[in-house]
Amino acid sequence: MKIQFTPSNFVCSTHYTIEIDEKEDTILSLQVEGGCHGNLQGISRLLAGMKVSEAVAKLEGIRCGNKPTSCPDQIARALKEEYLDRRPGEVQCAERAAGGE
């Protein structure tokens, strides 16, 4: 599966392309346009082969300076909104883990 995502205007990056192995729920690759090239290249390499849910847990909530978000947080948002939230059963499992239903 390939995700095309435009992040918030609060960050310097302008577009993400994320390739996911749906069978294994792992990130195959992340390509970023714009942003801090070296840092995002490093993040891309670290995420390759990582489980999607693990990546979201590690990246979600990171802020850049006084901005309300960051490139890593936007990557987590892309993975969550475009992959995890669209899978049947995934949201219910997350709600149970958080003490919901």
C-alpha positions in Angstrom: 0.0 0.0 0.0 1.2 3.5 -0.8 0.2 6.5 1.2 0.3 10.0 -0.2 0.0 12.6 2.6 0.3 16.4 2.8 1.4 17.5 6.3 0.2 20.5 8.3 1.4 24.0 7.2 3.2 24.2 10.6 6.0 22.0 9.3 8.7 22.5 6.7 8.1 19.3 4.8 5.5 19.4 2.1 4.6 15.9 1.1 5.1 12.3 2.3 5.0 9.1 0.4 4.9 6.1 2.7 5.0 2.5 1.4 3.6 -0.2 3.8 3.6 -4.0 3.7 0.0 -4.6 4.7 0.6 -8.3 5.3 3.3 -7.6 7.9 2.0 -4.2 9.0 5.5 -2.8 8.5 6.9 0.4 6.8 8.8 -0.4 3.7 9.9 3.2 2.9 9.3 6.8 3.6 10.1 9.6 1.1 9.8 13.2 2.2 9.7 16.4 0.1 11.0 19.5 1.9 11.9 19.8 5.5 15.3 19.2 7.1 16.8 16.7 4.6 19.4 15.1 6.9 17.0 14.6 9.8 14.2 13.2 7.7 16.5 11.0 5.8 17.6 9.5 9.1 14.0 9.1 10.3 13.2 7.4 7.0 16.0 4.8 7.5 15.0 4.2 11.1 11.4 3.6 10.2 12.1 1.1 7.4 11.1 -2.4 8.6 9.3 -1.0 11.7 5.8 -2.0 12.6 3.3 0.8 11.8 1.9 0.9 15.4 5.4 1.1 16.9 6.3 4.0 14.6 3.1 5.9 15.6 3.8 5.3 19.3 7.3 6.6 19.0 6.6 9.7 16.8 3.2 10.9 17.9 3.2 14.0 20.0 6.7 15.2 19.1 6.8 19.0 18.7 9.2 21.2 16.8 10.1 24.3 19.0 7.0 26.2 19.9 5.0 24.7 17.0 2.0 22.4 17.9 3.4 19.6 15.7 6.5 18.4 13.9 7.6 16.3 10.9 7.7 13.1 13.0 4.3 13.9 14.5 2.9 14.5 11.0 4.4 11.1 9.9 2.6 9.5 12.8 -0.6 11.3 11.8 -0.3 10.1 8.2 0.2 6.5 9.4 -2.7 6.7 11.8 -5.2 8.4 9.6 -4.4 6.8 6.3 -3.6 3.3 7.5 -4.4 2.3 11.1 -7.8 4.1 11.3 -8.9 2.6 8.0 -8.3 -1.0 9.1 -11.3 -2.9 10.5 -10.9 -3.8 14.1 -7.7 -1.7 14.7 -9.5 1.3 16.2 -11.5 -0.9 18.6 -8.3 -2.6 19.8 -6.7 0.8 20.4 -9.8 1.9 22.4 -9.8 -1.2 24.5 -6.1 -0.7 25.2 -6.8 2.9 26.3 -9.5 1.7 28.7 -12.5 2.2 26.4 -15.1 -0.4 25.6 
